[in-house]
């Protein structure tokens, strides 16, 4: 997970997560009698608590108050907004020059 976080503007600070909460979430994610697969859903709050903006770790010991980190929902909403803006700024696909047939050629 640290490797994945290196490619984002976020980092993990697992010291912010209560070990009992983490252990309980981990236990709940394991396969159960009625569910034979791993369910990562209980671990979402653990990673939400541990995920911090990258600058947070650098300023961790300063007496200045840190801004409240964004929730997972806020981060996802921001990313969705960015993707929509990207889509609006992307020109539509056009057929290649000289290519007017859009169906299969069947060897013609």
C-alpha positions in Angstrom: 0.0 0.0 0.0 2.9 2.4 0.7 4.0 1.9 -3.0 0.5 2.8 -4.2 0.5 5.9 -2.0 3.9 7.0 -3.4 2.1 7.7 -6.7 -0.5 10.0 -5.0 -0.5 13.3 -3.1 -1.2 11.2 0.0 0.7 9.1 2.5 -0.2 6.7 5.3 0.2 7.5 9.0 -0.9 4.3 10.7 0.0 5.7 14.2 -3.3 7.7 13.9 -5.3 4.4 13.9 -6.1 2.7 17.2 -4.6 -0.8 17.1 -7.8 -2.3 18.5 -9.9 -0.7 15.8 -7.5 -1.9 13.1 -7.4 -5.5 14.5 -11.2 -5.6 14.7 -11.6 -4.4 11.2 -9.0 -6.9 10.0 -10.9 -9.7 11.8 -14.2 -8.6 10.2 -12.6 -8.6 6.7 -11.5 -12.3 6.9 -13.6 -15.0 5.3 -16.5 -16.0 7.6 -18.7 -19.1 7.8 -21.3 -17.5 5.6 -18.8 -15.7 3.4 -15.8 -17.5 2.0 -14.1 -14.4 0.5 -12.2 -11.5 1.9 -14.3 -8.4 2.4 -12.2 -5.2 2.4 -15.1 -3.0 3.4 -14.5 -3.0 7.2 -10.9 -1.8 6.5 -12.1 1.4 4.6 -12.4 3.5 7.9 -8.9 2.3 8.9 -7.3 3.5 5.7 -9.4 6.7 5.7 -8.0 7.5 9.2 -4.4 6.7 8.2 -4.5 8.5 4.8 -3.1 12.0 5.1 -2.0 14.7 2.6 1.7 14.2 1.8 2.7 17.4 3.6 1.1 16.2 6.8 4.0 14.0 7.6 6.5 16.8 7.1 4.7 19.1 9.5 3.7 16.5 12.0 5.8 17.9 14.9 5.1 21.6 14.4 2.8 23.3 16.9 0.7 24.8 14.1 -2.7 23.3 13.7 -3.0 21.0 10.6 -6.0 21.4 8.3 -8.6 18.8 8.7 -8.0 16.0 6.1 -10.5 15.4 3.4 -12.8 12.4 3.9 -12.8 9.6 1.4 -16.1 10.9 0.0 -14.6 14.4 -0.5 -11.6 13.0 -2.2 -13.7 10.8 -4.5 -16.0 13.8 -5.3 -12.9 15.9 -6.2 -11.5 13.2 -8.4 -14.8 12.7 -10.2 -15.0 16.5 -10.8 -11.5 16.4 -12.2 -12.4 13.5 -14.5 -15.5 15.3 -15.8 -13.5 18.4 -16.5 -10.9 16.3 -18.3 -13.7 14.7 -20.4 -15.1 18.1 -21.3 -11.7 19.3 -22.5 -11.0 16.1 -24.6 -11.9 16.5 -28.3 -14.4 13.9 -29.6 -13.0 11.0 -31.6 -13.3 11.5 -35.4 -12.9 8.9 -38.1 -9.4 8.7 -39.6 -8.9 10.8 -42.8 -10.2 8.9 -45.9 -12.0 6.2 -43.8 -15.8 6.5 -44.4 -16.9 2.9 -43.9 -17.7 2.1 -40.2 -18.8 -1.5 -40.5 -16.8 -4.7 -41.1 -15.0 -5.0 -44.4 -15.4 -8.7 -45.1 -12.2 -8.7 -47.2 -13.3 -6.0 -49.7 
